[in-house]
Amino acid sequence: MRRAVAIGLKIPDNAAYTALVTLRRLGIDVARVERADIVRFADAPDEATALMAAVERDESLYNPNKHRVTVLETDAPRVGEVWIVQDNVDRPVGWRLYRSPDLPADTATLTQAAERLLCNPAIERAIFPK
Amino acid sequence: MRGCSNRAAHPGHRLADVAVALRPDELARIRERLGREPTLVELHAFDAQWSEHCSYKSSRHLLKKLPTTGTAVVLGPAEDSGILHLGEWNGERYGIVIAHESHNHPSQVVPFEGAATGIGGIVRDVLCMGAHVIAVADPLRFGTIDDPHSHQRYVAQGVVDGISAYGNAIGVPNIAGDCYFDSRFDDNCLVNVVSMGIVKESEIIHSYAPRRADGWDIVLVGKATDPSGFGGASFSSLTLDAQDEDSNKGAVQVPDPFLKSVIMRASYRVFAYLRELGVAVGFKDLGAGGIMGCSAEIVSAGGYGAKIDLEAVNVAIEGMRPEVIAVGETQERLLWVVPPAVTPELLRIYNEEFTLPEIAYNARATTIGTVTAEKRYVLRYHDQTVMDVEIDFLTGSIRDDLPFTEPTVPAATAERPLVTGVQLDELIERVLAHGDVCSREPLYRRYDSVVRGCTVIPRGAGDAGVLAPVPGSSLGVALAVAGNPRMSHIDVRLAAEHAVYEAVRKVAATGARAIGLTDCLNFGNPRKIEHYNDLVAAIDGLARAAGRFNSPFVSGNVSLYNESANGRAIPASPIVSCVGAFNDIATVVTMPLKSAGSVLYLIGTPQLALGGSVLLDVLGRSDEHLPRIDYDATIAQHDLMYAAAQARLFRSAHAIGNGGLITAICEMAFAAMRKGRASIGAQIHDAWQWTHGSVGDLEAYFGEAGGFLVEVAADDVEAFEGLADDVTGVHEIGVTIERPVLVVDDQAFDLHRLHSIWNTPLREVYP
């Protein structure tokens, strides 16, 4: 089955912090920003634990000293998350925005963030939660 | 006895339980001196400050053998960087600030971040001397990378990505470096980093509290302190093993080059403000040992003590333990010692004009303590004294006298049979495709080597990177690195001499005059006598060669314990960088062949000894003898190089190194291809004509005894030969031709085909 994992940093993420500060400067109301590389598998194991184990064995994807892996429920952005996909590269970057520490951002906020900062329309496109 | 109210380490506490690497005898010494149990903060402070990384406890006394003085030395190895006199322009004396470090262990565990923070750290070492940072360089040693899924390849890729990501982001060109692949680095890569800056000698800032600094402010600048890097100093002095990777992750340092870029520019603004005031201050990089290590060293070097309030430190996470705030090695931080009257403007520049707090979470400049006349180091936290020790005991009292065997000078090379039974055409392609010879372009093309707009020879276009660092002036500076692990495996002492010789040779090949050196000594566990013997022998060799080349060491670093728990150590790796100076940058010599019809000269003498050569590696043979260095002849050859460059008699030049003369010729032709001169080839005379049978053809073509290959225009031959008249080892070996082939022994090799062979191997690793 087709599945995706989000590989984020467990060490401080400077890019996410810079995005947070910049979004606020742009007047977009966000409290927290998380960033992750989204890796999609066309023929993934059914069991999330098996997929997780497979990812953790692949050093080109995962370094235990800096990464945290989350197996996603579906092959699509989560609530509060926008995927930015570069043309011809099937490796989106997932930006998860929060209005308050635990409240994911709504689609309007995500759209605004993508259009004004996160997505370069010349070479990238944004995928929003359904 | 001074009282400390922070929780004392329990007398029976196992040191490993509190994650410190102090030895029991060291702890006993601390207890005896304090007259009590050390507090946890003190335990971690001594752990960091007495680590090999900070204290050089087993090498400092050996390093005194190295020559560190000379006419070009402005500042020897006493502070964060050394400084060499470059030249004068418009009545100002300019100095080149140079520093050299390693980030080996962190890069093995977390390659991208480890290598990036290596660049970040070395740049701060140069910046804090009041200099503008103008270049970095990266000598790298990786394991075998043939398996695309191997950890070694992951490390080799991540390190290069980290170096490029950081260096490019801060806008500092990467102009020099080298890279070896060798299975003996499978468990421990080497990531050495060099940085260079330019400073007016009248505007140098020192890494110590100046005179009459009692009562001055201690100001911390930069990123908010967090737990990253906690234990980094002792971590870099412990043996690394894959099993420990998880527990080691606290030592991972997180780079932030964009914050660093702003801090650098804000610091340049502070330099200008201090020049207006005409006040001497202290400025120092926070590296190993964090706030404690930096603040203790900067005041102790000036003969003072300090009182630091850890609550005043800007932190990223509330509730951090005092030992973590004190010793953690969060990146992107520096520390000033300034008069209180200066502090408000200094804080304004960083916090308001350059808005540090808006760039990274809780980044800022903030006053954290005071310089004291009493020579004690005191840390306060939550109204309690958590550390109170004699500062000289903390920063300067540790030394390990480890046993070693005095190095012996190996016997002179005996007459040995020539390499026979192999054909030239078999060898050329295999040598050019060898991992230590093939093109590094896939690697260094990730680096910006021309940012700042003062690069004269960028990475890959010459043996050394060359800059014109003072706008409008004729001054130039060259930087090269060297250190051949294939040689050190055979004879460490002579390999160290060759490291100096190669670095100086690369600088000389650009027409510069070598003015000084730095070193990074990468070795295994010094408590194993064989490794300590290697360290002693290497320093002996460095000292001998530097003395003969009249090139003093002005800064350096020692990286020991490059060894896994299974006892597998790296080959002894003394790595050297050399700074060269140009009075007139117009005399620079580049590597690409320029035109057909020139005469090619070898300046150097081929030898029978092939130990450590690529030739023997591809043949699967060994030789226990390295080429000897005939210093008198070599120095005369270097003088000739300089004189001929000054007289503008060279059209191109290349130092002969890995792969020998044939490789050098090919690389000069390949460099010409990149410049659009794809039709220039070379024809080499029969080797017998210029070796007169002293060595065989293969030793002549592939030997790695050093020397230069130079291109002289036909019109300049008489002038060049006049200069070379009294110099031994100058041989006319061939001509350049208007055909893209290399003709050797009546065989013509297509240079485009050879280029493809040479240019391909690393493309898969660095796509």
Interface residues (C-beta under 8 A of the other chain):
Chain A: I11 P12 N14 Y17 T18 V21 E59 S60 N63 P64 N65 K66
Chain B: V109 V110 E113 H149 H151 Y154 D226 S228 E245 D246 N248 K249 V252 V254 P255 D256 F258 L259 A316 E358 I359 A360 Y361
